[in-house]
């Protein structure tokens, strides 16, 4: 079922004579559990046209590098193959998304896209809406509850958005039925300049992107995401409430990169968790992260135009951090020290090495990692810039609403004021916490060093 609230008309144009229905795939890079795809198939069947799927690959996405592009291309390779199994032609073009979509829309009867929340994704859709002459509809599929249904404004924290989400969940926790394609599009001829996805690493060679970073091959794609989820449910979910804050155990679901690239549906993950043979309180703990915390981050980047800067923080946090900006610091490091894991703190260095080596940091240590950059930087604005740079460069889920919200949390976003202290002011301080146990810290550091 595709709820009406997931649909939004982006222009007011009549149907035009065309050769196909066009689905501009961007945020939801998958061939299953994709409301935008299923809606596009519905329109194709209704209008008796074949469906063409277009993905426009730009090498100018802010801060994206070869590590991110390889993960993305591996996912697109699989998506193209799975769409072909459903008799749907998928074309991948290199270039400016607005120009490519406008070009392909010249022969489209109807245009569908999915929804992105970041500034650049929204700008693309606004520009396309101004240029195309066919109807242009957006379908929201990257959240459980549509962001504007949850709240008409930016929420203060999890405790304010949680009841609003729970009030709406039953209406949106409905499995998505897969539509049958009535008019296949596989017979479409090759388009000039379309990319051959058979060798993703070769495509990287001619993209104008940063290639000075270690690649992490054979990770991207829906099948790998589902395999990781299946393993997590079978072996780790039952212990999630107690093990998730223990970095010596690698027992987290690792879904965030796949969610970031739209290679797995949050609705699919939710359905799998709900159906798992574990106590309800265990499911609730995981779904708190997947639904409440994740969709709080969507709310943040959608309603806060400064989500990626110090100015996006609550005024109380900005004021208290600026008040303490000149406080004495026992340790002070520059960006290159942080990037190369050259601090006095073995635990922090291990976290940074995990990020560089694997594209992620264990969730609990990640909070410590962020708070310490604030504590050891020259001022809070420099710390904010450092964390964004490191996270967006190395993390596979960098440049994501969850990432922007996570960085901002280290500076007081979605949190309350605490007792005042040096450097942090009223922003929450964080020490090693559970990692104070030397055995846990040692096990985590040793695990990272073995990688």
N, C-alpha and C positions, 0 to 999 in steps of 0.2 A: 504494500500500500504506500502510495506517495501522498502525504498529507498536503492539503492546499497551502498551508503556511510555509512549506518548503519552496514554493514557486514564487518567482518575482519577475514581472515583465520589465525589461530594461529599456525598451523603446515602445513606440506606438505606431508600428508599421503594419500595413496589410500584407497578406501572403503574396509572394511574387512567384512567377513561373520559374521553375528551377528543375535541376536534374536530380537533386537529392536533399535529404535533411542533413544538416551539418551539426555534429556535436564537437565543439571545441573543448577538448579535454585539457585541463590544466592542473587543478588542485587534487582531483580524484583520479589518480593514475592506476586504475584497476578495471578489470573486466567483469567484476562480480560485486554484489552488495553495493551498487552504485546507483543512487536515485536519479542522478542526472542522465546516466546511460539508459536506464530503463524508461525514463520519461521520453528521451529522444527516440527510442524504439517505438514507444506508444504513438508518438506523433508521426513517425515514418509509416507505421501500419495504418493509422487513421487517414493519412494523406496519400497513401499508396505510392510511396517513394522509397528508394533504398536509403540506408543510413551510411554516411561517411563520417569517420572519426578523424579529427585533426589534432595533432599535438605539435605546437610550435616551440621549438627548442631555441632559446636565446642564450647566448654566451655572455650576456650583460646583466644577469641577475645579480643584484648587489651582494658582494662578499662570497659568492659561490665559487668553489674551486674544483680541481680535478677529482678530489675525493668525493664530493657531493655529486658531480656529474656522472661518475661511474656508477654509483648506487642508483641514480635516476635512470640511466640508460639500461642497466640490467633489468630494472623493473619494467621499462617500456618494451623491451624485447619480449618479455613474457606476456605483457598485456596485449601486444600486437598478435602474438601467436594464439592467445585465448580468444580474442575477438574473431580471429579467422575461423576458429572452431565454431563460433556462433554465426558464421557467414557474414561477418562485418569487416569491411576494409578499413584499416587504420593507416594514415599517412603521417609521417614525422618530417617536418620541415625545419630547416635552420633559418633563423632570422627574427626580425621584430614581430612579436605576437600580434600586435594590432594590424600591421600591414598584411601578415599572412592570413589572418582570419578575414579581414576585409576582402582580400583577393579571392579566397575560397567561397566567401558568402555571395559573390556575384552570381554564382550558379546554384545557390541554395534557396529552397522554398521557405525554410524555417531554420533558425539557429538556436542551439541550446548550449549552455555552459554550466559548469559547476561553480561553487562559490569559494573564493579565497578571502581572507580577512586582513592580510597585510596591505600596507599603503600601495605598493606597486601592483598587486593583484587587483585591487579595486580600481586603480587608475586605468589599467588595461581594459577592464570591462566598460568603464565609462567612455573611453575613447572609441571602443568598438561600437558601442550603442549609438554614437554620433555618426558613424561612417557607413554602417550597413543599411540596406534598403529592405531587408526582410524582417519579420518579427524575431526578436531576440529575448530569450527567456533564460533566467538563472535558476538552478535547482540546488538547494542546500543539502549536502550529503556528508559533510565532514564533522558534524556534531550530532548528538542524539536529539536535542531540542533546538530548533532554530534560534539563533542568537537574539533576534528581536522579539521573539515570543517569550523568552525567559525574562528579559528586562528591557525597558526603553532607555536605560541610562547605565553609566559605569557603576558597577557594584563595589562596595567598600571592601568586602572580603568573602571568604568561603561561607561564613556564618550568615551573610545576608542573601547570597545567591542559592544556597543549599535548599531552603524551603520552597523557593520559586521553581527550582528544577524538579524537585520531588513532586510538586503539585501537577506538573505537566508530563511526567515520565510515562505513565500508562498509555497516553495517547500516541507516543512516539516509539515505544519499545515494541514495534511490530515487525516481524521478519519481512524482508523485501522479496516479493515474488519476481522471478526472472521471466521476462517477456520473450515470446517466440518471434523471431524475425521472419516476416512474410516475404519480403523481397530482398534477396541476398545482394550484397554489393561487392563481392570478391572478384567479379568479372571486370571491375573498373581497371582501365589500363594504368600503367605506371605514370606517375606525374613527374614532370621535369624537376630535377634537383631534389627529389625526396631522398631521405637518408636511409641507408642500408644498416639495420640494427644487428646484423649477424655478428659483428665484431665491435662491441662497444668501446674497447680500448683504442681502436684505430680512429674512432670519431674524435676522441679526446685530442689527438695529435693536431688537428687543424682548428680546434676551438681557441678563441682568444681569451684564455682563462689562466689563472695561476696554476702551474703544474709542479711547483716546488713543494710538494707535500706527498707523503707516503700514501699510496692507494690502498684501499681495503677491498679487494676483489671478492666476488662470489658471495655477496651479502644481500643484494637488492632483489626485490620481487615478492609477489603475493605468496607464492608457494613457500618461500623461505620464512616469511612472516608467520604463516599458518603452522609451519612445522615447529617454529620456536614457541608459538602459543600453545600448541598441543603438548610439547615437552614441559612447559611451565605448569600447565594445569595438572598434568600427570604426576610431576615430581616435586613441585615447589609451592603450588597454590595453598595447600592445606597448612603450610607453615608460614605463609606470607605475613600475617600480623606480627609474628615474633622474629622472623628472619630478615625482613626488609631493611632493618636498620643495622644489620651486621655486614660490614663490607668485606669481611673475610670469607663470606659465602657469596658466590655469584648466583643468586637465586631469584633475581628480578625477571620480569617478563620480556624486557628488551623490545617493547613494542614502539617506543617513541620515534625511532627513525622511520619506521614503516607508516606510522600515522602521519608523520610530517610530510612524506612524499605521497600520501594518499594511496599507498600500496595495500593497505588493509583498512577495512571499515570499522569505525568505533562501534557501530551497531552490531556488526558481526562479533567483535570481541565481547561485547556485553552479553549477547545471547549465549556465547560459549561459556562465559563465567557463570551466568545464571543457571545453566544446565549442568554445571560441574558437581560431582558428588562430594561436596564439602559443606560444613556448617554455614548457615546464613550470615553469621557475623564475619566469617572469613570473606565471603563474597562482598559484603558491604565495605570492608576495608579496602579491597582492591577497586571497587567501583567508585569509591570516594575519590580516588586518584584519577581514574579514567574519565569520570563524568563531571563531578563537582569541580575538582581542581583544574582539569583541562578546559572545561567550558567557561570557567572563571577567567582563564587566560584569553580565550576567544573574546569574551566580553571586554577585557582590558584593551586589546589591540584594536577592537572595532570602535570603541567609544573614546579612547584616549589618543589624540593625534600625536602625542609625544612619547609613545610607548617605548621607543628605542633611545631615549635620552634621559638625562638627569632631571629635566623639566617635567617628565611624566610622573614623578614621584609625588606622593601627598605633600601638601604644603608644610605639615608639621615635620615630616622627615627631612625635607630640604632645609628647613629653618634650623633644626637641631644639628644636622650634619655640618652646615655652614658655620654655626656657632662654634663647633669644635674642630674646624678644619686646620687650625694651627696648633692643635695639641701635640705634645711631644710623642714621638713614636720610637719604641725601643728598636724596631727593625724597619728598614725602608728599602724597598726594591723597585727597580725600573721594569718596564715592559719586557725587555730581553731577559732579565733575571727570571721573571715569572714564566715566560715562554719556554725557557730552557731548564726549568725546574731547579733553579739555583737559589734555594732559600735554606734557612737553618733548620726547617721543619721537615722531617723525614716523611711524615704523613701527607703533608701538603704536596711535597715533591712527587710522591707516589700517585696522588690524584691527578696531577698534571701529566705525568707519564702515561697514566691510563687513558687520559683524553687523547693524547697524541698517538698512542699505539692502537687504540681501539675505536676512537670516535665517540666515546662516552665516558662518564664518570659515575660510579655507584651513587645512587640517589642521596644517601645520607651523607657521604663524604663530599658530595657536590655542594651542599649547603655550607659545610666547613670551608671548603675551597674558596667559595665566594666571599664569605665573611672575612677571611684572612686577607684577601686582596684589599678589602676596604681598610683593614687595620694597618697594613704595611705599605700603603701608597701615600704619596705626597699630600693628596687631598681627595675628597669623595668623588669629584668629577673625573679625576684621573683614574680612580679605581673603577668607576662605572665604564669608562672607555676601555680599560684593560680587559675587564671581564667580557664585554661584548666582543672585543677583538678575538680573544682566545676561544670563546665558545663558538662564535660564528665561523672561525677558521677551521677548527679541528672537529667539532661535534657533528655527527651525521644528522642530528636533529637541530643544528644551529639555525638561526634565522626563522624560528618557529614561534608562534604565540606562546607556547609553553616555555620556551627558552627566554623570551623577552620578559615574561612574567616572573620566571625563576630568578633572573638577574635582578630585576627590580625588587623582588622580595628581600634580597640581601640588604637592601637600602630602606626597608620599611614598608614597601607596597604590600597590600593585602594583609597587613599586620597591625598591631596596636603599639602604643608607646609603652616603654618600660622605664625602670628607674634610670636616672641619668648617670653616665659614666664617661670617662675620657674617650675621645675619638668618635665613639658611636653615638654619643649624646643619649637620646631616648630610643634609638633604634636597637632592636634585639641583638644582644651579644651571643656568640656561640663558641664554646670551647669544643674539646674533643668528645665530650659526652660519652656515648656508649663505647667509643674507641679508646677511652682512657685505660681500658683493660689492655695491658701491654701485649697479652697473647693475641688479641684481636688485631691490634695495630700491626704487630709483627707478621701475622698471617696474611693480612691484606698487602703489606709492603712486599712480602716475599712472593705473593701471587702475581703482583704487577711486575716484579723484576724478572720472573720466569717467562713472561710473555715475549 
